[in-house]
Amino acid sequence: MTASDGPRSVERALDLLDAVAEGSGPVSAKALARRVGCSLSTVYHLLGPLTERGHVVRTPRGYALGPRVPHLHRAYGSQVRTASAMRDLLPAVRKATGAEAYFTVFQGGEITVVDSTAPPEEGADPFVVARERRAHATAHGKALLASLPRSARTRYLDRHGMARLTAHTITARDAFEAELARVRRTGLAVSVGEADDAYSCLAVPLGGPTEGAEARALSVSLPTHEYRDRRPRIEEVLHRAAARFAV
């Protein structure tokens, strides 16, 4: 293996892990090879260490996530302040609003959905626990970006862009800055069909002490056709929850 093969092998191993995670059930080695775009022998070679370390397990129907994954998620949560408190708060918000709830952070220059009440089945919800690629079009993204210094926000938007996802997506920087000014003024961010026509979301920033360049937000999503009638109750619940984290 050459020096250049090492990083490429790591990338492919991580691609395999992502492919297993994105499956609705165990994924066969042949299917993984097709998804990642490499030979079956390479897939088996890379799955060996992942299986040995417990990141994946081999089942009669294929490969599935292993016991190491929950440990990594707990370790990640312990490094994100307030994550432990969210384990109780998110279900409470879900119960009070009837809408799926999410905890999102800006950390290390990226926005990530850390936890949610949404079911893990593929396609069940538009906002999954993962790196957020559509922050400019989501309420939680707006809440987080509004809390950042403008220089940090500019770097983030320069890196990720502002793709038009629906007819409602804000793609102009001036209009987006005006939107974020409203978020700072009201303490509430909204996205009505901006990331996905069928879904809308509301979010509040979470105050309190943070470590380094970190920001946090609590949000919910619901069908867009229910947004107008349900917004007052959801807004009330979110503001009440956010008050628990105020300085």
N, C-alpha and C positions, 0 to 999 in steps of 0.2 A: 504493500500500500504506500503510495507517495504522500508527501506532505499535504498536497492539495486534496487527496482522497479523504483525509481525516475529517475536515469540516463538512465535506459533502456527505459523508456517512452519518455524521451527527444530524445534519439537516434531514436526511431521509429517515433516520430513526424517529425524529420528532414528527415528521410527516406521518409516519405509521401510527404513532401514538395518537395524533389528532384524528386520523382516519378511524381508528378503533373507537375513540371517544364520540365521534359523530354518527356512528352506526346506531340503528334502533335496536340492535341485538348483537350477538357475536358475529364477527366478520371473518370470512375464510381468507386464507393466505392468498389464494388466487384473486379474490376481490381486492385485497389490499394492494397486490402487485399492479392491478389495473388502475386503482385510484392514485397510487404514488407514481406510477410510470416507470417501474423498474422490473427486473427479472424476478421470477419466483425464488431462485436460489439466493438472490440478494435479500429478499424479504425474510426468508428463513434465517439467514445470517444475522440480520439486524434484530429480529424478534427474539433471538436467543438471549442476549443480555437484558432486554426489556422484561422477558419472562423471569429470568433468574433474579432480577432485582424486585420483582413484584409489581412492576408497572402495568403489565398485562398478564393474563392467564389464558391457557389453552383449554378450550372446552370441546366437547364432541361436535359442536356446530361452528366452531371457529374461535377467534381471539376476542377477548373482552377485557375491560379495564380490571386491573388487579388491586390487591389490598393496599398497595403503596399509595395509590391515588388519594384516598380519603386523608391519609396522613399528611400528604403534601398540601391538601386544601386546608386542613387545620393549622398547619405551620404557616401558611400564607395568611390565614385569618389572624393568627397571633401577632403577625408583623404589621397588620393594618389596624390602627387604633380604632376602637368602637366596634370592631367586627364581632366580638363575643356578645356584646349587647344586642346586636342585630338578630341573633338567633332567637331571641324572644320577641323583639319588636316587630320583625317582618311578619310573622304569623298573626300578631295582634292587629297590625295594619290591614292585613288581608281579610281578617274576620270583620273588622269595623267598616271596611269600604266595599267588600265583595270584589276587589280588584287585585291583580297580582302585584306584589311589592318587591322592590329591588334596593340593594345597597351598592353604590357605585363610588369609586375613588379615582382621583387624579394623583398618580404617584409615579416617580421616575419618568416624567414627561409623557405618560400615556394615561388614557382613561379605560378603566376596566370595571365591568359588572362583576362584583365579588360574590354576591349571594342573591338569591331570589326565592320566592314561593312558587314560581312557575314550574309545572311538571317538566321533567327532563326529556320527554318524548320529542323526537325530531319534528319540527314544524308546529309544535303545540303553542309556541309563543314567539313573538318577533324580537324580544329582547332577552338574549341568553347570557348565562354566566360565561363571559369571555371578554377579550379585548374589544372595546367598542370602536367600530370603524365609522359610525355615522353620528358622531357626537353633536355636530352642528344642527342635526335634524331631530334630536331627542331632547326631552325635558331634562333628563339627568345630565346630559352633556352640556346643555345651556347653563344649568345651575352650577356646574363645576367650572366651566369656562368663565362665567361671570365673576367668580370669586378669585380668579387669577390676576396677577399683574398683566397689564396689556402686552408687555414684551413676551411673557411666557405664552399668552394666548396667541399672539401673532406667530410665534415659532411653531406652535401646535397646528394652527390652521395652514401655515405654509407647508408643513410636512404632510398633512393629510388631505388638504383641499376641502372644498365645499360642494360636493357633487349634488346635482339635482336628482332627487330620488322620487319625488312626486311633484305635482303642480304646485304644492303648497310649500315646498322646501325653500328656505331662505338661502340664497347663494351669493348675494352681494355683501361685501364686508361692511359698508356703511349701514345697511339695513340690519345686519346682524349685530353690530355694536349698539344700535338703538334698541334692539330686542334685549340685549344683555343689560342695558341700562334700566329697562323696565323690570328685569329680574331682580337687580340689586335694589330697586326702589320698593318693590312689592314683596320681595322675599319668596316669590313663587315663579317657577318656570313652567311653561306649557308648550306642548307640541301637538297640534291638531292635524293628524294625517300628514305630517311632514316627512317621516321616515317610511311610513307604510300607510296607504290610504285607509286601510281597514282599522287601524289602531291609533289611539291618541294617548298621551301621557302627561302627568303632572309631577313636578319634583320640587323639593326644598333643599337648600344647602344645610349642612349640619355644622354648627359652630363648635366652640370649645377648642381645647388645645390640640395642636397637630405637631407632627415631627417633620421638619424640613418642608420641602415644597409639596405639601399634600393637601388635598381638599376632598370633601366627602359630601354625598348627596343621598337622599331617600326619595324614592319615586314609586309611582304606580302606573299601570297601563290598563286600558279598557277599550272596548269597541268604540270606534268613532261615533257611531249612531247613538250611543248612550252618553256621550261626553257632556252635552249641554245639561241634561237633567241631573246627572250624578256629580257634576263638578263641585257644587257648594259643600256637600258632605265630605267629599274626598279632600278638598282644600282644608276644611276644618280639622280633619284627622291628621293630615300632614303637618300643619302648623303646630298642632298640639304635640305631636311626636318630636318635632324639631326643637321645641322648647326644652325638652329634656337634656339636650346637648349644648344649650347656650352656656356661655361663660358665667 
